[in-house]
Amino acid sequence: MNIHEKYIKRCIEIAKNGLGTTAPNPMVGCVIVHDQIIIGEGFTSPYGGAHAEVNAIHSVKDQSLLNEATLYVTLEPCSHFGKTPPCADIINKFKIPKVVIGTIDTHSKVAGKGVQILKASGCEVIVGVLESEVKAHHKRFFTLHNKKRPYIILKWAESADGFLAPKTRNEQKPVWITNELSRQVVHKWRTEEQAILVGTQTVIEDNPSLTARDWAGKNPIRVVMDKNSRLPDEAEIFDNKASTILISGKVESRSTKHHKTEFLDWSLKQNIAQQICTILYNNDINSIIIEGGRQTLHTFIDENLWDEARIFTGTTTFNDGTKAPRISGTLISDEKIIDDILRIYTND
């Protein structure tokens, strides 16, 4: 590992502190080095706040060292005014002579313009250090802007004999397949992704709140498919604990302070998942967990619109019921959580 890779790896490491809070902005990491000593570090603030480069510059106690330092950053510094000023201009303001970048920002408002601004001021710029690792780190951001859809994570739990749910149930509440620790992991994931999606039947049968009750963090935006407007107003997903996007098959105004309604044309039967992705993209949602039942999951599987699948297998057996989906992908992780097994796949 060369010296540039060492510091870009550190950038990736600290960038993860922004997971779940920066969306739809990328979670960027930045370090500033002087004479092979890190003198400043920063990561992206929660959405609307300062970017990583600004936080790193402001963390340097002796700012007279900046005009002799090297700034390392995972993603090309922005070059446009948004909720904050351009980072490329701020780097130039402090006369930082060298910038090392993990990868170019493909967002149309940047896409090399940040590098151009830096070079025009006489700054030495190096691009493409640990690029594959950096792109993997920024997978949510790149999926949103390159594929015009969110990064899609399928999630389900299945019984030891391959069922999502038993054939019959006695109460309107979830039938737990996994243990408490596995469920806490799921709540942690909810704080890390921007949204979570379920179908009508899941809400009717389980009445879930879809919040991160068992983990400290931000609740995801709740996205619910409700083709025929069957959901009752008293459903938990309409409370004020998180915002909700209702995807309806009817052109109606059911929007309130805490939720909004989007129209989907269900007559286009082969493009339901793509239509949902377009709605999510238009709402600036860069990542989502699909946590619905078999039909909702297969809506995305059948159109091959998914990036990861996170599948729990519990010790419970049902003997009969709703069969769990089957997917084709690459297994990247296989671990035990007490007696449960968690397997994570990526879509080839």
C-alpha positions as CSV (number, residue, x, y, z in Angstrom):
1,M,0.0,0.0,0.0
2,N,1.5,3.3,-1.0
3,I,1.1,6.5,1.0
4,H,-1.8,7.9,-1.0
5,E,-3.8,4.6,-0.5
6,K,-3.1,4.8,3.2
7,Y,-4.8,8.1,3.6
8,I,-7.7,7.4,1.2
9,K,-8.4,4.3,3.2
10,R,-8.6,6.5,6.3
11,C,-11.0,8.8,4.4
12,I,-13.3,5.8,3.7
13,E,-13.1,4.8,7.3
14,I,-14.2,8.1,8.8
15,A,-16.7,8.7,6.0
16,K,-18.8,5.9,7.4
17,N,-19.6,8.1,10.4
18,G,-22.1,9.8,8.1
19,L,-24.0,6.6,7.2
20,G,-27.8,7.2,7.5
21,T,-27.6,11.0,8.0
22,T,-26.2,12.5,4.9
23,A,-28.6,11.2,2.3
24,P,-29.3,12.1,-0.5
25,N,-25.8,13.6,-0.3
26,P,-22.8,11.2,-0.4
27,M,-21.0,10.3,2.9
28,V,-17.6,11.7,2.1
29,G,-14.4,11.4,4.2
30,C,-11.5,13.8,4.1
31,V,-8.1,14.0,5.8
32,I,-5.4,16.7,5.6
33,V,-1.8,15.7,5.9
34,H,1.3,17.8,6.6
35,D,4.8,16.2,6.7
36,Q,3.1,12.7,6.8
37,I,1.1,13.7,9.9
38,I,-2.7,14.0,9.8
39,I,-3.5,17.5,11.0
40,G,-7.2,17.5,10.1
41,E,-10.1,15.1,9.5
42,G,-13.7,15.5,8.6
43,F,-16.8,13.7,7.2
44,T,-20.0,14.9,5.7
45,S,-22.4,16.5,8.2
46,P,-26.1,15.5,8.3
47,Y,-28.0,16.6,5.2
48,G,-27.9,20.4,4.8
49,G,-24.7,20.8,6.9
50,A,-21.0,21.2,6.0
51,H,-19.3,18.9,3.6
52,A,-16.3,16.7,4.6
53,E,-13.6,19.0,3.2
54,V,-15.0,22.0,5.1
55,N,-15.1,20.0,8.4
56,A,-11.6,18.8,7.8
57,I,-10.2,22.3,7.1
58,H,-11.9,23.7,10.2
59,S,-10.5,20.9,12.3
60,V,-6.9,22.0,11.6
61,K,-5.6,23.9,14.6
62,D,-2.7,25.7,12.9
63,Q,-4.2,26.7,9.6
64,S,-0.9,28.3,8.4
65,L,0.1,24.7,7.6
66,L,-2.6,24.3,5.0
67,N,-0.6,26.0,2.2
68,E,2.0,23.2,2.6
69,A,-0.5,20.3,3.1
70,T,-2.1,17.6,1.0
71,L,-5.9,17.1,1.2
72,Y,-7.2,13.6,0.6
73,V,-10.9,13.0,-0.1
74,T,-13.0,10.1,-1.3
75,L,-15.1,12.0,-3.8
76,E,-14.3,14.9,-6.1
77,P,-14.9,18.2,-4.3
78,C,-18.1,19.8,-5.4
79,S,-18.1,22.8,-7.8
80,H,-21.6,24.2,-7.4
81,F,-23.7,26.1,-4.9
82,G,-26.3,23.9,-3.2
83,K,-27.1,24.1,0.5
84,T,-23.4,25.0,1.0
85,P,-20.7,26.8,-1.1
86,P,-18.5,24.8,-3.5
87,C,-15.8,22.8,-1.7
88,A,-13.3,23.4,-4.6
89,D,-13.5,27.1,-3.9
90,I,-12.9,26.7,-0.2
91,I,-9.8,24.5,-0.9
92,N,-8.5,27.2,-3.2
93,K,-9.3,29.9,-0.6
94,F,-6.9,28.2,1.9
95,K,-4.3,27.6,-0.9
96,I,-3.9,23.9,-0.3
97,P,-1.4,22.9,-3.0
98,K,-2.2,19.2,-3.5
99,V,-5.4,17.3,-3.6
100,V,-5.7,13.5,-3.9
101,I,-9.2,12.2,-4.9
102,G,-10.6,8.6,-4.7
103,T,-12.9,9.0,-7.7
104,I,-14.7,11.6,-9.8
105,D,-18.2,12.7,-8.9
106,T,-20.5,11.6,-11.7
107,H,-23.3,14.0,-10.7
108,S,-24.0,16.2,-13.7
109,K,-23.4,19.4,-11.6
110,V,-19.8,18.2,-10.8
111,A,-18.4,15.5,-13.2
112,G,-14.9,16.8,-13.4
113,K,-15.6,20.5,-12.8
114,G,-14.3,20.4,-9.3
115,V,-10.9,19.1,-10.6
116,Q,-10.9,21.8,-13.3
117,I,-11.3,24.6,-10.7
118,L,-8.5,23.2,-8.5
119,K,-6.1,22.8,-11.5
120,A,-6.9,26.3,-12.8
121,S,-5.7,27.7,-9.4
122,G,-2.4,25.8,-9.7
123,C,-3.3,23.0,-7.4
124,E,-1.8,19.5,-8.1
125,V,-4.6,17.0,-8.4
126,I,-4.3,13.2,-8.4
127,V,-7.5,11.2,-9.2
128,G,-8.3,7.5,-8.9
129,V,-6.6,6.2,-5.7
130,L,-8.3,3.0,-4.4
131,E,-11.0,3.8,-6.9
132,S,-12.9,0.5,-6.8
133,E,-13.1,0.7,-3.0
134,V,-14.2,4.3,-3.0
135,K,-16.9,3.5,-5.6
136,A,-18.2,0.6,-3.5
137,H,-18.3,2.9,-0.5
138,H,-20.3,5.5,-2.5
139,K,-22.6,2.8,-4.0
140,R,-25.8,4.5,-2.9
141,F,-24.9,7.9,-4.3
142,F,-23.6,6.5,-7.6
143,T,-26.7,4.3,-8.1
144,L,-29.0,7.3,-7.6
145,H,-27.2,9.5,-10.1
146,N,-26.0,6.9,-12.7
147,K,-29.0,4.6,-12.7
148,K,-31.7,7.1,-11.7
149,R,-32.9,4.9,-8.9
150,P,-32.1,4.1,-5.3
151,Y,-29.7,1.4,-4.2
152,I,-32.1,-1.5,-3.5
153,I,-31.7,-3.9,-0.7
154,L,-34.1,-6.9,-0.5
155,K,-34.6,-8.2,3.0
156,W,-36.6,-11.1,4.4
157,A,-36.6,-13.8,7.0
158,E,-37.5,-17.4,6.2
159,S,-38.2,-20.4,8.3
160,A,-35.8,-23.3,8.4
161,D,-38.1,-25.1,5.9
162,G,-38.2,-22.1,3.5
163,F,-41.4,-20.2,4.3
164,L,-42.0,-16.4,4.9
165,A,-45.1,-16.9,6.9
166,P,-47.3,-19.8,8.1
167,K,-50.5,-20.7,6.3
168,T,-52.7,-19.4,9.1
169,R,-52.3,-16.8,11.9
170,N,-54.4,-15.9,14.9
171,E,-53.5,-12.2,15.5
172,Q,-52.7,-9.0,13.5
173,K,-49.1,-8.9,14.4
174,P,-45.8,-10.2,13.0
175,V,-45.0,-13.9,13.3
176,W,-41.4,-13.8,14.4
177,I,-39.0,-16.2,12.6
178,T,-35.7,-14.7,13.9
179,N,-34.3,-14.0,17.4
180,E,-34.2,-10.6,19.1
181,L,-30.5,-9.9,18.2
182,S,-31.3,-10.5,14.5
183,R,-34.2,-8.1,14.8
184,Q,-32.0,-5.5,16.3
185,V,-29.6,-5.8,13.4
186,V,-32.6,-5.1,11.1
187,H,-33.4,-1.9,13.1
188,K,-29.7,-0.8,12.8
189,W,-30.0,-1.2,9.0
190,R,-33.1,1.0,9.0
191,T,-31.1,3.8,10.5
192,E,-28.5,3.4,7.7
193,E,-30.8,3.5,4.7
194,Q,-33.0,6.4,3.6
195,A,-36.2,4.5,3.1
196,I,-38.1,1.2,3.7
197,L,-40.8,-0.3,1.5
198,V,-43.6,-2.8,2.2
199,G,-46.8,-3.8,0.4
200,T,-50.5,-3.4,1.4
201,Q,-50.8,-6.9,2.8
202,T,-47.9,-6.5,5.1
203,V,-49.5,-3.5,6.7
204,I,-53.0,-5.1,6.9
205,E,-51.6,-8.4,8.5
206,D,-48.8,-7.0,10.7
207,N,-49.6,-3.3,11.2
208,P,-45.9,-2.5,11.4
209,S,-44.5,0.9,12.4
210,L,-41.4,0.4,10.3
211,T,-39.3,2.5,12.7
212,A,-35.9,1.9,14.2
213,R,-37.1,1.2,17.7
214,D,-34.3,-1.0,18.8
215,W,-31.4,1.1,17.6
216,A,-30.5,4.8,18.1
217,G,-30.7,6.7,14.9
218,K,-32.9,8.3,12.3
219,N,-36.1,6.5,11.2
220,P,-36.3,5.7,7.5
221,I,-38.9,7.2,5.2
222,R,-41.8,4.7,5.0
223,V,-42.9,3.8,1.5
224,V,-46.1,1.7,1.2
225,M,-47.8,0.3,-1.9
226,D,-51.5,0.7,-1.7
227,K,-53.0,0.0,-5.1
228,N,-56.7,0.2,-4.1
229,S,-56.5,2.5,-1.1
230,R,-57.3,-0.3,1.3
231,L,-55.2,0.9,4.2
232,P,-57.0,2.3,7.3
233,D,-56.1,5.8,8.5
234,E,-55.3,4.4,12.0
235,A,-52.5,2.2,10.6
236,E,-49.1,2.7,12.4
237,I,-47.4,3.8,9.2
238,F,-49.5,7.0,9.2
239,D,-48.3,8.1,12.7
240,N,-45.9,11.0,13.1
241,K,-42.8,9.0,14.0
242,A,-41.5,9.1,10.5
243,S,-42.7,10.5,7.1
244,T,-44.6,8.1,4.7
245,I,-44.9,8.0,1.0
246,L,-48.1,6.2,-0.1
247,I,-48.0,4.7,-3.6
248,S,-51.6,4.5,-4.8
249,G,-53.3,3.3,-7.9
250,K,-55.8,6.1,-7.6
251,V,-55.3,9.8,-8.3
252,E,-56.2,11.2,-5.0
253,S,-54.9,13.7,-2.4
254,R,-54.3,11.8,0.8
255,S,-51.2,13.9,1.7
256,T,-50.8,15.3,5.2
257,K,-48.0,16.9,7.2
258,H,-46.5,13.5,7.7
259,H,-47.2,11.7,4.5
260,K,-47.7,12.2,0.8
261,T,-49.4,10.2,-1.9
262,E,-47.8,9.3,-5.3
263,F,-49.7,7.8,-8.2
264,L,-48.6,4.6,-9.9
265,D,-50.2,3.1,-13.1
266,W,-50.8,-0.6,-12.2
267,S,-52.1,-1.2,-15.7
268,L,-48.5,-1.3,-16.9
269,K,-48.1,-4.7,-15.2
270,Q,-44.5,-5.3,-16.4
271,N,-43.1,-2.1,-15.1
272,I,-44.3,-1.7,-11.5
273,A,-40.8,-1.9,-9.9
274,Q,-39.4,0.6,-12.5
275,Q,-42.3,3.0,-11.8
276,I,-41.6,2.8,-8.1
277,C,-37.9,3.5,-8.7
278,T,-38.9,6.6,-10.7
279,I,-41.1,7.8,-7.9
280,L,-38.3,7.2,-5.4
281,Y,-35.7,8.9,-7.6
282,N,-38.0,11.9,-7.9
283,N,-38.1,12.1,-4.1
284,D,-34.3,12.0,-3.9
285,I,-34.2,8.6,-2.1
286,N,-30.8,7.1,-2.7
287,S,-31.3,3.8,-0.8
288,I,-34.2,1.6,0.2
289,I,-34.9,-1.7,2.0
290,I,-37.6,-3.8,0.4
291,E,-39.1,-5.5,3.4
292,G,-42.5,-6.6,2.0
293,G,-44.1,-10.0,1.5
294,R,-43.5,-12.4,-1.3
295,Q,-45.4,-10.4,-3.9
296,T,-43.7,-7.2,-3.1
297,L,-40.2,-8.8,-3.1
298,H,-41.0,-10.6,-6.4
299,T,-42.0,-7.2,-8.0
300,F,-38.4,-6.2,-7.8
301,I,-36.8,-9.7,-8.3
302,D,-38.8,-10.3,-11.5
303,E,-37.7,-7.0,-13.0
304,N,-34.1,-7.6,-11.8
305,L,-34.2,-4.3,-9.9
306,W,-32.1,-5.1,-6.8
307,D,-28.5,-4.7,-5.7
308,E,-28.3,-6.7,-2.4
309,A,-30.3,-9.4,-0.7
310,R,-30.1,-9.9,3.0
311,I,-31.7,-13.1,4.0
312,F,-32.2,-14.5,7.5
313,T,-32.9,-18.2,8.1
314,G,-34.4,-19.0,11.5
315,T,-34.8,-22.2,13.4
316,T,-38.6,-22.1,13.3
317,T,-40.5,-24.5,10.9
318,F,-44.0,-23.9,9.5
319,N,-44.5,-27.0,7.3
320,D,-46.8,-25.0,5.1
321,G,-47.4,-21.3,4.2
322,T,-46.0,-18.6,1.9
323,K,-42.8,-19.8,0.2
324,A,-39.8,-17.6,0.4
325,P,-38.4,-16.2,-2.8
326,R,-35.4,-17.7,-4.5
327,I,-32.7,-15.4,-6.2
328,S,-29.6,-15.8,-8.2
329,G,-26.7,-13.8,-7.0
330,T,-23.2,-13.9,-5.5
331,L,-22.9,-14.8,-1.8
332,I,-20.6,-12.3,-0.1
333,S,-21.3,-12.9,3.5
334,D,-22.5,-15.9,5.6
335,E,-22.7,-15.6,9.4
336,K,-24.5,-16.8,12.4
337,I,-26.5,-14.6,14.8
338,I,-26.9,-16.9,17.8
339,D,-29.0,-19.7,16.0
340,D,-30.1,-17.6,13.0
341,I,-28.1,-17.6,9.7
342,L,-27.7,-14.3,7.8
343,R,-26.6,-14.6,4.2
344,I,-26.0,-11.5,2.0
345,Y,-25.9,-11.7,-1.8
346,T,-25.1,-9.1,-4.5
347,N,-26.8,-9.0,-7.8
348,D,-24.5,-10.0,-10.7
